[in-house]
Amino acid sequence: MALVLLTLCTAAMAAKKQKKQELWPNGEVMDAWFSDTTKVKLQDLGRQYVLTNYGVRQGTTDIQTKEIQAVIDKCAKEGGGVIVVPKGTFYTGSLFFKQGTHLHLVEGAVLKGSERVHDFEIRETRIEGQTCKYFTALVNADGLDGFTISGQGTIDGNGEPYWEEFWIRRKWNPQCTNKDAQRPRLTYISNSKNVTIQDVRLINSPFWTNHIYRCDHVRYLDLYIYSSTQDIKGPSTDAIDIDVCHDVVVRGCYMNVNDDAVVLKGGKGTFADKAPENGPCYNILVENCHYGTVHGCMTLGSESLHDWNVIMRNCHADDTNNVLWLKMRPDTPQHYEYVHVENFTGKCRSFLLVRPWTQFYQKEDRDDMPLSECNNISFKNIRMDCGTFFNVTGSEKYYLCRFSFDNVDVKDQAKVKAFTNNPIDELTINNVTINGEKIVQ
């Protein structure tokens, strides 16, 4: 009898615990991993390989890619450990980390990228929703389990010379693409898991700042991510690009870049859903973040296929163009669903923006082209000063349904009243106040 009672008690406690677990927007239980706030500790990373102990010099503008890579290779060969960048500035091209190696930058340390693209290797990589040969990043990691970047130091992409060249090319050719103006990314991590990037300053990337591809269980914690949004702006310096990944946390980060902040990607093109290198993004949690000036706090597209279980909560925007931006490519089959935005404050140009995205798109003939769709998109506890709160355009190329707005109080400067000419089926409005007037559905 005692055993039976113990079993029942254990089951009841387990059931109670289960009820307290968080759920994703589609009702699935959120894994406990997402609530783990434990940070990487330097002393737990193994033997420390301080760069200056191995002949790498600080205070010189010489490019020391080979010297730094030699330390990484030595660390890996000797069983792993952590590459420590001490106080000072160290110039480098593309670096490639190996299994068991980590990167730590002490306060006052700067790992600075070369201003010559020549110093970045060309390898097969992933860029703008396609797999191709392109320039590698400053920090690269492929096929690793447990890779970390930590410390109070800085990874500086030295982006201004690249930005200047891009804008010059754009003056000559308004259709100049990112691939036309060759620029390295700051970090690129692929085919990896259990990755943590924490505390460091990631600034002035020539191109995308952080890019992960085919990764899972990745954490971006308390980062300062910056590129210029005035004078010489940093083109396409997205803060974090999440490409065919799942189980990703972005927590406590400050992001100010001349493009989108957190972007979900997975492929583009009329037949993108049939290519094995493409795929979905799901189980993405963004919380407690602060946005300076960005184009979109959360953007799905412009190279996305299927994204679901996406949460952005407890965030503030100083001056963003858009809070949630759903880019709909007419040439790509797309499905965005179960996206939730909660407890958001600040100032924006458009709070919700949904419209066709046609920049550089190439439509091909396809008889079985699926109709794109956005469904189960929800907003709760929103306090914003908006240029346009509800900026949603319908199209025969996509279907919008089951959007909900709950407990919203915003200022809206738009000339057209919100929810007028609404293209969304099954739109739910509950306790929504715009410019002091409560909206009655």
N, C-alpha and C positions, 0 to 999 in steps of 0.2 A: 504493500500500500504506500509506504514511504517513497519507494522508487517511482510509483505512478504519480504521486503528488509533486515530486521533484521534477519529473518530466513535464507535467502540466505547467508548473511554475516557470520553468525554463522557456517553454513554448510561449507562454503569455508575455514574458519579458522580451523575448525576441520579436514578438508581434508588435509590442509597444514601441520598441526601438525602430522597427521597420516603418511604423507610422510617422516617426519623427524625421525619417530620411527625406531629403529634398527630391523633388521630381523634376524631370525635364518637361518642356512644354507639351510633348506628346504623351506624357504620363509614365514614361520609363523612370526607374529609380536612378538617381544620380549616385555614382560610385563615391565612396568615402574619400578617395584620392583627391577629389576636387576641393575638399575642405581642409586638406593638410597644408598648413602654413609653415611647416618646418623649412628652414633655410640651410643652404650648403655652408659647411664650416671648413675653413682652410685646413685645419689640423686633421680633418678626416679624409683628405684627398691624397694622402701618401707623400712620398718623398718630394721635396720642393727643389725645383730646378730654376734658380734665379738667373735670369739672362746674363747679367754682368759677371757671373761666376764662370761663364763659358765663352768669354771673349766677345760678347755682344756689347757695343758701345752706346752710351747715351750722350746726348748733346751734340751729335753730328747729324748732318742732313744726308749722309750716305745711306743708300738703300741696303738694308741688311737682311734681306729675305733669306738668303742661303744660310747665314749664320743662325738666324732664329729657327729656321726649319731643321737645322742640324741638331738643335737642342730638343726639339719636339721628337725627332727620330731617335735620339739617344734615350730620351725618357721612355718611349714606347718599347725600345729594345731591352731596356733594363727592368721591365715589368710594370711600367706606368708610374704616374705621379702627376704633379701639377707644375705647369710652366708659370713662373712668377715674373711679372713685369714690374721691376722696381721703379722708384721715383725717377722721372726723367722722360724724355721723348725718344722714341725708337721708330724709325721710318722703315716701312716694309711693303712688299707686294703681297701676292696671295700666299697664305699659309694653310697647311693641311694637317688637321689633327687626326690622331689615330686612336684605336681602342685603348682605353685605360689612361689617356692623357686628358688634362684639363687646362683651363686658362684662368689665371687670377691676376688682377691688376690692383696694386696697392694704391692708396690715395696719393695723388700727384703723378701717377704713371700715365703715360700717353702712348698708345700704340697707334701710329699715324700712317695712313696710306700714302703710297707714292702718287704724285700728280701725273705720272705717265702710265697710260693703259698698257704700255709695253711690259710693265712689271707684273702684270696679272695674266696667269696662264689661260689659254683657251682649251676648254675641255667640253665634253658633252654634258649638258646641264639642262635645267628647266628654266624657261624664261617666258613670261607673258602667255601662259597657258599652252606652251609648246615645248617639246624636247628637241634640243638642237645644240650645236656647238656655239659657245659664247664665252665671254670672259668670266673667270671664276671670281669669287668674292675675296675680301681681305681675309676673313676667317671662314674656313670651310671644314665641314665634318660630314662624312658619309658612312653609313652603315655602323654607327656607334651606339652602344648601350650605356647610358649613364653620363654622357658628356656634360660638362658644366662650364659656364663662364661666370666669374664672380669678382667681387672686390669693389672698391670705391674709386677706381681709376677710370680712364676714358679710352674708348676706341674712336678715333677721329678719322673719317674717310677722306679728309682734305678735298672736299668736293667742289670748292669754288671754281678751280680751273675747268673742271668738267661741265659745270653749270654754264659757264660763260660760252664754252664751245657749243653746247646744245642750243642756246638762244641765238647764237650767230647762225647756226645751221637753219634754225626755224625762220630767220629773216630771209635767208636765201631760198628755202624750200618749206613753205607752210605745212606740207604733208610729211615732214621729217618725223620718223618714228624713234622710239627709244633704241631700237636696234641699229638705226642709222647713225646715231651719236653714241658710239661705244663707251660704256661706263661700267665699272665694277659695282657690285653690291657690297654692303658692309659685312653681313654674315649670311651664310647659306648652309643650312643643315638639311640633309636628305637621308631618307631610309633609316632613320634613327628613332630611338625611344628612350624614355626616362631622361629627358634633357631639362636642365634648368639654366636660365640666364637671369642673373639677379644683380641688382644694386648699381651696376656700371652705368656710365654715361655713354650713349651711342649717338654720335653727332656727325653732321656734315657728310652724310653718305653721298657718293656721286650719283647713285641710283637707289633702288629699294634699300631700306635700312636693314630689315630682318626678313629672311625668306626661309620658310620651312616647306619641305616637299616630302610626301609619303612618310610622315612622322606621326608618332602617337605618344601621349603622356609627356607633353612639353609644357613647361612653366616659364612665363615671363613675369618676374617679380620686382616691383619697386624700381623700375628703370626710368632714366631720363633720356628721352628720344627726341632729337632736335635736328631740324634743318631750316635754312633761312626761308622766311615767308615774305620778306621785304627786300627792296633793292635787287640784288642778284638772287632770284629765287631758286631754290633747289628743285628742279623738275622731277616729278615721279619719284619722290623720296619717301614713298609709303613707309609708315612706321613698322608694321608687322603684316607680312603677306603669308596667309595660311593656305597651302596648296595641296589638295588631296590628303588631308590630315584629319585625325579625330583625337578626342580627349586632349584639349588644349586649354590652359588657363592664362589669362592676361590680368594681373592683379596689381593694383597700386601704382600704375605707371603714369608718368607725365609724357604726353605726346604733342609735339608742335612740329608739323612738317608741311611742305608745300604739295600735299596730295592727301590721300586717304590715310586714316590711322590704322584701324584693323580691317583687313580685306580678306574675304574668302574667295579662293580661286580653285579651279579644277579642270580647266580646258575650255577651248573655244572652237567654233566652226560647225558647219552643218552636220558633220558626221562625228563630232567630238565625243558623243556618248558611246561610240563603238570602238574607240581607241583605248587599248589596255593601259596606256600610260596616264590616262585621265581618270577622274573619279570624284567622289563626293567629299564634303567636309561635314562633320557632325560632332555633337557634344563639345561645343565651344562656349566657354564661360569667360566673360569680360566683366570685371567688377572693381569698384573703388578707384576708378581712373579719372584723371584730370586732363582735359584736352585744352590746349591753347588755341592756335589757329590751325585748322585742318579742313580738308574738303569734305570728308565724311567720317563721323566717329565710327560707324560700322557700315561697311559697304559689301554687298553681295554682288559680285561681278568686278570688272567687266569680263573676266574669264571664269565663270562658274557654271557648273552643270546642275548638281543637286546638293543643296545645303539644308540641314535640319538640326533641331535641338540647339538653338543659338540663343544665349542669354546675355544681355548687356544691362547691368544694374548698378545703382548707387554711384553714378558718375556725374561730373559737372563739365560743362563746355563754356569756355570764355567767349569764343568767337568762331564757331564752326559754320561751314556752308550748309551741311546737312547732318542730322543726327543718324537716321537710318536711311540708307540709299540703296534701293533695289534697282540695279542696272539690268535692263531687259534687252538682250541682243537679238535682233530679228534673224540672225544667221545661225543661232545656237539654240538647241533644245535645253530649256532651263526649268528648274523646279525649286522654289524656295518655300520652305514650310516650317512651322513650329518655331517661330522667331519671337522672342519676348524682350521688351524694353521696359524697365521698371526703375522708379526712383531716379529720375533724371532732371537736372536743373541747368540753368544757364541761358545762353543767347545763341541763336542760330538764324541762318537765312531761310532754310526749309527744315522743318522737323522731320516729316516723312516725304521722301521723294521717290516716286515710281514713274518711270517713263522709258521709252525705247532708247537704247544706247547704240549709236551707229558709227562711232569713231573707228575708222580703219576696218570696218567689217566687210566680209566677202561672202555673199550668199551664193550657195550652190543649189542645183536641182536635187530634190529628194522627195520621192513620192510618199514615203511614210513619215514625213517630218512631224514629230510630236508637237502639240500645242503647249507652249510654256505656261507655267502656272505659279501663282503665289497664294498660299492658303495658310490659315491659322497663324496670323500675324497679330500680336497683342501688345498693348501699351497700358501701363498702370502707374499711377502716382507721378504725373508729369507736371513740372512747373517751369515754363520756358517763356522767354521773350523772343518771338518768331517774326521773321519777315513774312513767311507763309507757313502756317502750321500743317495744312493738308494739301500737298502738292502732288496729286495723283492723276496720271493720264492713262486712259484706257487705250486698248489697241486690239485689232483682230488677231494679232500675233501671240497674245497671252490672255490668260483668264485670272481674275482676281476674286477671291472669295474668303469669307470668314475672317475678317479683320475686326478687332475689338479695341475700344478705347474706354478706360475705366479710371475715374478719379483724376481728371485732367483740368488744370487751371492755367491758361496761357493767354499771353497777349499776341494778337495776330494782326499784322499790318497789311495783309493782303486785301486787294480791292474786292475780290470775289469771296463771299462768305464760305467758310469751311464746310465741306461735305456737299456743296452745291455741285450738280452734275456728277454725282458719285458713280464711278464705274465698278464698284465693288458689290458683289452679291453677298448677302448675309452680313451686313455691316451692323455691329452692335455698339451703341453709345450709352454709357452709364455715368452719370454725375460728371458731365463735361461742361466746363465754363470757359467761354472765349470772350475776351474783352469785357468781362463782368456779366455777360449774358449766358444763362444756362441753356444748353442746346437740348431741345426736345425732339426725340426721334420720331 
